Amino acid sequence: MIEVIGVRFKKAGKIYYFDPDEVKFTNEDYVIVETVRGIEFGKVVVANKEVDEEDVVLPLKKVIRMANEKDKVLVLENKEVAQEAYETCQVKIKEHDLEMNLVDVEYTFDRNKVIFYFTADGRVDFRNLVKDLASVFKTRIELRQIGVRDEAKLLGGIGPCGRMLCCSTFLGDFEPVSIKMAKDQNLSLNPSKISGLCGRLMCCLKYENDDYETAKRELPDLGESIKTSYGNGKVVGLNILERLIQIEIPEKERVVEYTLDELMEEGVIKTQAAE
């Protein structure tokens, strides 16, 4: 086992583990750490805990020190300077006539690097732009092309549910979402109904997917023949969330509704767990 703390550098960013170096931290602390990008300012979101060595990438970087008020002021100043850099870069992009959309600009804590995030339909030759920006800012320049999902995460917004976007408020990582998930949940396959602001399938399709997959394994299929106490019938309707099965009984000229438990009690079907 190894002791770690979890640090985030953005509100809904990925959590990175660091060695606390025998210092006890709380979830309200801010720290200065060394990353692949340089010296960074982050918030502790996972206090000291022990994890298996297999769950982290070793060797872990040690926390340099606890952040102070001067550090917090510097972070705010960096955001102001980044906004100025954003406006300057927009002008330079127009001067170089590049097909790219600037999304965000970020300075590292020590200002050794400024990162420009952009989206584009294809590859962009921005070598001359980088040289131009380097001559203006006198520091290391990085242009990073991101996808539309990352763009939505950076910019934020309100989803079709009326709430702030999941990706910009609490989702640290994007998980794969497929059209099969929408089909399994009997949702309309109209792109405007199941797509988020980014134009991709909504992340929330993943939230209940495991429950739907479990239900599909337990419940019979539509059209399946079922023998019940009322006689032989055919499954004509399913309520997956409530585990209800509608069975048409031709001999009785009626449709009977069963719960999954009731059918199991009659020995008609069994769950995989029961098997």
N, C-alpha and C positions, 0 to 999 in steps of 0.2 A: 504494500500500500504506500501511497505517496500523498503528501498534503498539498492542496492547491487552492487557489481562489479563481473565480470566474470574473472576467472583465469584459465590459462592452465599451465600444468606442462611439457607437451611435445608438439612438433611442431603441430601435428594433434591430440592431445589428447582431451579428454572430457573436457567441460567447467564446472567448479565448482563455485558456488556462495559463496561470503563472505560478511560480514558486513564491510563497509569501515570505520566505526567508525567516521563519520563526516569529513573524509579526502577526498579531491578531487583527483582522479587519472585519468591518460590518458592511451591510448592504448599502449604507449611506456614505461610505468613504469613496474618495477619489484618489487615484494613484498615477504615478509617472512610471511608465514601463518602456522597455526597448522592444521594438517589433522589426519585422523585415523592412518596413517603410522608414524606420528611424525611431526617434524618441516620441512617444505618444502619451496623451492624457486620456484616461478612461475611468469609468465608474465601476465599482465593485458590485456585481449583481449576485454573486455566489460567494458567501463568506467561507472562511477556512473549513475545508472538509477533506476527508481522505477518500481516494479513488484507487482503483487497480491501475497498475502501471501500464497495462495493455490498453486502457481507455484514453491515454494521453500520448502525445508525440514527444518523446524525450530527445535531447535534454530540454527541460523547461527553462525559460528565461526567468530570472529573479526580478521581483519588484524593485525598482530603483529607490523609490521613496514615496511617502504619502504626499499627495498634492496639497499645496497651501493656497491662500487667498490670491497671492500674486499669480500663481499658475492659472487660477480661474479667470482672472482679469485678462491674462495673455490669450486664453482661449477665445474670449469675447472679441479681443482685438483682431485675432486671426480671422474670425468670421467676417469682420468688417473689411479687412484687407482682401479676403476672398471674394467679397461682393464686388469690390473695385476691379479685381482681376477678371471676374466674370464679364463685366462690361467691356473691359479692354480686349478680351479674347473674342467677344462677339464682333467687335470692329475688325479685328485681324482676320477672322473667318470670312467676312464679307470682302475684305481686300484681296484675299487669296482665292476667292470664288470657290469655296469648298462646299460640297453637298453633305453637310453634317449639322446636327442639331445639338448645341451645347446645353447640357442638363444641369450641371452643378460644378462648382470649383471648391477645392478643399486644400488648405495648407496643413502640413504636418505640424505638430506642436512646436518643434524647434525651428520651423520655417526653412528647413533644409531642402524641402521639396514642395512644389505646388502641383496638385493633380486636377486635371480637367476631365470631367466625365461627359461623354457625348454618345449620341445614337446616330446611326447612318444605315442606309439600305444595303450598302455593300462595303467593300474595303475602300479606305480613303488614304491617299498619299499626303500625309501632313508633315513631311520632313521639313519643308520650308517654313511651315507655321511654327514648328517647334523651335527652329533657329530664331525666328522673329520674336517669339515669346521669351526665349532665354535672354535675348539682348535687352528686353524690357525689364524683366523681373530679376535678372542677375542671380538666378538660383536654378536648381535642377527642375526640369519640366517633365511631366508624364501626362500623356494623353491616353485615356483609357476608354475604349469602346464598350458600351454596356447594352444589354437587351431591354426590351420594352417593359419587362416585369421589374427589372432593376430601376428603370426610370420611374415607374409608378411608386416604387418603394421610397425613392429619394424625394419625389415631389409631394407624395401624399394625395389625399382627396377623400371624397365620400362615395362609397359603393352603392349599388342598387338597393341594398338593404337599408340605406339611410344612416349607416354608421361609418366611422373613419375606416380606411382601408386596413385590413388585417396585416398586410405586409409592412405597412409603415408604423404600426402601433405595437405589435407583439411578435410577429413571425420572424424568427431569427434566420431561418433558411427556407428556401422554396422547395416544396416536395413535388414530385411528378404528379400531374393530374391528367386523366385521359377521358376521352368521350365515352368510354365504356362505363365510367362512374356515373355519368349523367343518365345513360341508358338503364343501368341497374336501379337507379332511384326514380325511374319513370318520369323524368323531367323532359320538358319540351327541348328538342334538339335545335331550336331556333338560336343561332349564334348570339343574337341580341339579348336572349334570356339567360344564357349560361356563361357569358363572357364578362370579364371585369373591365375596369377603365383602361387596362393595358392592352385590351383586345384579345387576350389569351383566356383560356378556361379559368373560371373562378377558383381560387385556392380552397374555398369552403366546400367544394364538392368532395374534398378529401376527408372532411371532418367525420361524416357519418358513414363513410364508405365501408369500414370494417363491419359495422352493424348490419348493413345491407347484404354484404357478402355472407355473413353468418346466417342471416335469414334465408338467403337463397339456397344454402345447403340444407337447411332444416325443412323448408316448405316444398310442397310438390310443385311441378311446373304447370303452367296454364295448358289446358287441353289434356292433362294426364287423367287416366281412368282411375277412379277411387271406389272402393267398396265400403259402404257405410251401413249403419243399422236401418236406414231408410231404403236401401237398395243400391244397385250400381249407379254410379254417376260420373260426371266429368267436371274437372276444375274449370270454372269460368271466370273467377275473380280472386284477386289476392290483395290483402292489405298488409304490406310487408312490416310496417312499423308496429302494428298491433297484433301481428301474427294471426290474422283472420283469413279463412279460406271459404270461398263461395263455391258450392258444388251443385250442379244441375242434375236433378233426378228425373229422367224422362218418364219413368213409370208413374211417378207421382205428379208429373207436370208442375214441378216447383223447384225453387232454388233454396238450398239449405245452407246456412252459415255455421261454420265450425271454428272453434279456436284450435290452435295447434295442439294444445294440451288435450282437448277432447278427442281429437283424431288419434293421438298417441295412446290414450286410455283404451280406445277401441282396437288398438293394435294395428291400425291401418298403415301408419308410417312411423318411422323412427328417425331420430336425429343421429348424426354421425357420432356424437358423444355417447349416445345410448348404445350404439353398435360397438 
